[in-house]
């Protein structure tokens, strides 16, 4: 009886387990911060389902844009650590502000433009944003431990890390604005919409960032081969 190669098993496990863990963490977070007794009433369940579906699609898109033969690709490592840092930062912000104050903040930011909303989020939700950035930066030493050859192009990794972090930050704000406005229009609380939008925007910000720099490298290599 033929058995799959060891690298195939590792690749399949990493490609499915990591997105599943990220989606599960998002679901637990939204459930924990829901309005008491309102989950099955309609809207909040829809918010959770839409958020989880779009985050899962983003993880699948990242696997397609940056495939990996075995183990986790660097973008998956950075996204996972960024999610972890963001969730720890959210815990810090929640302890200091409380869900009711967070909801008021989300409703206030939903009425602002992109840059004003970004400044408001950075001022009152520093834990989430600093945690995401710190988690993303941890991807560099983590990659050096997991992949010893990464040390040869550390500067390139650092530049890509900064670009991905910038896109994830912009994605968090854009997603929060779009989804919190949608949930407020639907009569739901702004907190679920803002957090769901941030999770979605962060994931798809990473996808867009990776697609852009891989597209640039493909364009550069094709022109380098042109006589």
N, C-alpha and C positions, 0 to 999 in steps of 0.2 A: 504494500500500500504506500503510495507516494505521499509525502508530507510537504507542506509549503516550506520554502526556505525561511531561515530564522529571521532575515531582514524583512521579509514580507509580513511575517507575524508582528514584528515590532512596528512596522510602518502602519499596518492596519489598526493596531492597538492605539498608537499615538494619534492617528488621523481621526479616530472615532471617540476615544476616551476623553481627550482634551476638550474638544468642542462640547461634548456631553457634560463635562464638569462645569465649563463656563456657563452653559445654558442653565444648568441646575442651580448654580450660585445666583444667577440673575433672578430666577424664579423664587428662590428662598428669600432674597432681599426684598423683592416687590411684595411678596406675601407677608413678610414681617412688618412692612411699613404701610400696609393697606388700612383703609378705614375699618374699624371693628364692625364685624357683622355684615359688611357690604360686598364681600367678594362675590357671592353667588347671586347678588341682586341684579347683575347684568353687566354694567359698564366696566367695572374693575377687572372682571374675568376676561373681557375682551381686550383690555389694555395689556394684561399679562400674556395672553395668547399671541397678540400681535408682536409684542416685544420679543418673546422667546422665538417666534418664527423668524423674525428679521435678523436677530442675532445668530441663529442657527444658519440661515442662508448666508450671512456674512462670513461665518467660519468656513462654510463649504466653498464660497467664492475665494477665500484666501488660500485654501488648499489647491484650488484650480489655478490661481494666478501664480502661486509659489509652491509647486509640487516638491515633494521630498521622498527620496527613495527609501530611506530608513530613518526612524526616529522623528523628532520634531524639527521643522524648519525654523530658522532664526525669527521670522515674523511671528510664528506661533508661540515661540518662547517669550518674545517681547509682549505680545498681546496677553498671554496668560499672566505674566508678572505684573503688567499694567492693570489688569483686572483685579488682581490680588491687592495691589497697592491702593487702587481706587476704593475697593470695598472696605479696607481697613481705615482709609481716610473718611469714608462715609460714616463709619461707626464713630469716629472722633467727632465729626461735625454733628451727628445726631445727638450725641451725649451733651454737647455744648449748647445746641439750639433747641433740640426737641422736635418731634414730628410736626406739631402745630405751627411752630415758627418756620420750619422748613417749608411747609405748605404755603404759608403766607409769602415767603420769599419767592417760591416758584411762581405763584400767581402774579407777583409784582414783576418778575423778570419776563414773563410771557408777553407783557404789554410793551416791552422795550425793543430797540433794534439790536442787531447782532453784537456790535462792539460794547454798547451799554450793558447788555445782558452778560457778556463775557466778563466785564469788569465787576459786575455785581456778584457773579458766581465766584470769581477769584477772591473777592473780599469776604464773602460770607460762607463760602464752602472751600476754604483753603485745604482742608484735609483730603478731599476727593481729588483735587487737581495735583497737589504736591505728591500725594500717594501714587497717582498714576504715573507721573513723571519719574519718581524715584523707582517704581517697579520697572518701568521701561529701561532706565539706566542700568538696573541690575542685570539686564539681559546680556550686557557686554562681558562682565566677569563670569557670568554663568556659561556663556558660549565658549569662553576660553577654557573652562573646566571640562565642558562636554565635548568640544571640538578643538583639539590642540592646534590645528592648522589655522584657526581663526586669528591667532596672534600675529600672523604675517601681514594682515591687512586691517589692523585695529583702527587706523584713522578712517578708512572707508566705512567700517562698521559704525564708528561713532557718528560720522556724518549722516549715514542712513538712519541711525537711531534718532538723531535730532529731528530729521525730516519727518519720520513716522510719528514722533511725539507731537510735533506741530500739527500734523494732519489730524491726529486723534483729539487734540485739544479743540481744534476748530469743529471737528465732527461732534464732539460732546455738546458744544454750545448750539450748533445748528440743529442737531437732533432734539435737544431739550426745547428749543424755541418751537419747532414744528409740532412735536408731539404734545407738549403741554398746552399749546393753543388748541389742538384738536380735542384733547380730553376736556378742556374747559368748555369748549363749544358743545361737547356731548354731555355736559353736566357732571363730569367726574372731578375728583380732586387733582390739583395741579402737581402734587408731589409725585404721584405714580407716573404721570405723563412726563415730567422732567427727568426722573430717574430712568424710565424706559427709553426716552429719547437719547439720554446720555450714553446708555449701554449700546444702543443701536448705532449712534453716531460715532462712538469710539471704534466699534468693530469695523464699520464701513470706511471710516477714516484711514484705518490701517490697510484695508483692501485697496483703496484708491492710491495711497502712498506707495505701496509695493508695486502696483500696476504701473505707476508713473516711472519709478526708478528702473524697473525691469524693462519697460518700454524704451527708456533712454539708453540703457546699456545695449539693447538689441539694435537700436538705431545707430549707435556709435560703432558697434562691431560690424554692421553691414556696410557702413561707409568706409571703415578701415580696410575691408576686403575689396572695395571697389578700386580697380586699377586707375 
